[in-house]
Amino acid sequence: MGQAFAFVATCPTCKSAQLQNAFTRGALARLLDGGYPVEGYCTVCDEFWTISLKERVEIIQTIAMTSARVLM
């Protein structure tokens, strides 16, 4: 199935940081292609929201740094 990558996103409504479901390598590839809609879910507000482009870039950077540390 492949390695999974979790990420944290901030709910735009209540501003709480929420750990989000992990990406598989296939889902990460779709995220990198830019055509993959990424939704977050807030357990406090009980609602979904679309992750902004800025947050998507931060997710990719975090995953890339984690992968680089693993390889070292």
Secondary structure as GFF3:
##gff-version 3
##sequence-region A 1 72
A	DSSP	beta_strand	4	10	.	.	.	ID=ss1
A	DSSP	beta_strand	17	24	.	.	.	ID=ss2
A	DSSP	alpha_helix	25	33	.	.	.	ID=ss3
A	DSSP	beta_strand	39	42	.	.	.	ID=ss4
A	DSSP	beta_strand	47	50	.	.	.	ID=ss5
A	DSSP	alpha_helix	53	71	.	.	.	ID=ss6
###
